[in-house]
Amino acid sequence: MPRFKAREGKTCPREDIFREVDVAQSGIGLDERSELLYRRLLRRANWQTQELVEVMKWPSSEVVRAMDTLRAEGLAAVSADDPTAFRAVEPCIALPALLARAMHEGHSPQPRPVEIDRFIALHERAVERIEESAGSGGYRHDASTVIERMVAKAERDVVFLVPRYLEGDFAFSRPIVDMALRRGTRLRAVWASSVFHAHPAMVHAQWLAQQDVQPRMADSVPVCAMIMDGAVAVVIDDAREPRVVRSAAELDSLCALAERFWERGAAVRQLRRTPGTPTARRPRTEIVLRLLAEGLTDDAIARRLGCSVRTVRNDVAAAMVALDARSRFQAGARAMQVGLI
């Protein structure tokens, strides 16, 4: 249940803060019920289905249907802290992925980049106000939420150290991987050998291998952690409590540990790609947008990708339409702004 309970006759500060998000116009690419449920999920670390039935005042079948939609779209997941509950994937991770898939696959309804940017901005403002409110108990501090919010800001390198398999854990999150790869971030993971014994973990490892970010195996991994850009880390203790590490001495120790395990880690033979199956590539439009944001000309982008200038121009034109952009520059800037690249 929520850690903050409003006194009778008073409005809960946490509810007041999120009401600002609730008035945001629809347009993020979800049907109305799924969007309402997603907004509700963001208010707490995790929810039981029956709790959602009661608070949403919907039939159980409607809650299950909307939850299935959110899980399929990568906006909700099983909670690693409670396998019988669900949690929202942070908007800064989930919504750019939703937009990227819609652009690539032509989903309907089409997300509107301006509304996605607005939703994320309002959510971030709400989180800041919650953290500043002494009586609200703070924003969601589960490990997955803390790490999602950090990975969304990664610039160069993300390393996962994974000692065990846990359903819903950040180490097995496709949205986190997708965000890192879209941003051109180097992603590495070292898993304890026991992790590979879990079938869902092997499925995820196979998917990672198709993205060309195959995890390596060690006999054991002494700590559960995520290290970002060598500048900040999150260490998760046995009680699933995340601790953010910024001190230089501890970071140096963690980085050295991660590098040592990565260098000594073994590739897993079972993760070899099926013969004839190429490594999954990022959508070309996504790559074009990144190069566009870097200031490359159409000719330079075409040479980099090994395609025609006409193909690049067609990709740019399509991206401008999808991103509601009036110029090439605006398309690149907006793609970066909403987390597409």
C-alpha positions, 0 to 999 in steps of 0.5 A: 500500500502507499507509504503516504496516507492523506488525513481525512478531509485533506488532499494527499500531496502525492495525488496533488502532484500527479494530478498535474500529469493527469491533465496532460492531453492524450497522444502518447500512443496508447488507448484511453484505458491503458493510458489511465492505468499506466498513469495510475501505476506510476504513483506507486512502486508496485500494485496487485491486480485487485488493488487496481480493480478497486482504485480504478473501479473497473471490472477485473477483466478490464484491468487485466486487458489493459495490463496485458497491453502495457506489458506487451508495449514495454510500459509495465512489468512484473515487480522484482520485489513482489512477483505477484505485483506489477510496476510501471516502467519509467516514462523516460525509458518506455515512451521513447521505445514506444515511439521508436516501434511505432515509427518502425512498424506503423503502430496505431494509434501513432504516438505524438512526439510533442505529447511524449515529450510533454508527458515525460517533462510533466512526470519529471516535474512531479517526481522533483516535487515529490522528492522535495515534499518532506511528508510524501515519503519520496518517489518510487525507490525500487531498484528497477526504477532507480536504474531506469532513470539513470540508464536514460541519461547514459552517454558511453557505457553501462555494465551490469553485474548479475549474481542471480535471476529474478523475474522483473529485475532490471538486468532482464529488461528489454526496455533498458537495453533498447534505450541504451542501444538507441543512444549508442551506449556500449552495453556489457553484462556479466552473469553468474553461471547459475543465472543461465539455468533459468529458462527466462534468463536464457531467452533474454540472453539469446535476445541480447546475443541477437542485439550483439550484446551477449552476456558473459558468464562467471562462476559467481558474481559477488555483487548486484550492480549497475555502473554507468559511464564510470561516474555513478553506480547502483548497488542492490543489497540482499533486501533489494534496496538500491544504493547510489554510489558516487564516491570516487574510491568505491566507484574505482573499486566497482569499475575495476571489479567489473572490468576484471569480471568482463575480461575473465568472463566466458562466452556461452556457446548456447548463445551462438546465433542460428546460422544465416541469422544476422545480428539484429540491426537498429532501424536505419531511420534511427541511425540516420537521425543520430548522424543527422543530430551529429551534423552530418550531411546527406552525402556523408550519412549515405557513405557511412551507411553504404546506401544512396543519398536518395534513400537517406533523404527519404528516411529524413523526410519520413522521420520529419513527418513522424516527429512533427518536425518542420526541418532536418535540424528540428527532426534531429533535435526532437529525436534527441529530446524525446530519447529516440537517440 
